[in-house]
């Protein structure tokens, strides 16, 4: 880790941490001094990332979870909370299968909706009671411009992100109190 480390004391759970944006965010937050809880399906990939973060002086925990499965999410959140409070949830995991709608199997739409939209709902439903009980916490839902501006070959992805955005605004209003 470089000299820009500043300890925030925050414990941040990041879904989709094993690759892409989630991996990069995990490395950055750990470098800044946050404690990261790395969540994804691949325990091996998470363990490798956690080892990299620890080798650089950061703090990382591994949390295997299948965001498309209610029981897996509930169990993972319970495991995470058993080690202390979560300050921030970053719902980052996502999937974009590009291809024309009529060419894609129907299962593709269901898969994208389950991961991109229902996954964040499951995580929030499992974690919100603890955040509300503490009276503090932040949920960040990673979306996409494609959720607001439709694009050919990403109809399912765009729909899942548009739903995530609408839900996020409604949830924010509900929790504002």
Buried (B, 14 or more C-beta within 10 A) or exposed (E): BEEEBEEEEBBBBBBBBBEEBBBEBBBEBBBBBBBBBBBBBEBEBBBBBBEBBEEBEBBBBBBBBBBBBEEBBBBBBEBBBEEEBBBBBBBBBBBBBEBEEEEBEEEBBEBBBBBBBBBBBBBBEBBBEBBEEEEEBEBBBBBBEBBEEEEEBBBBBBBBBBBBBEBBEEBEEEEEE
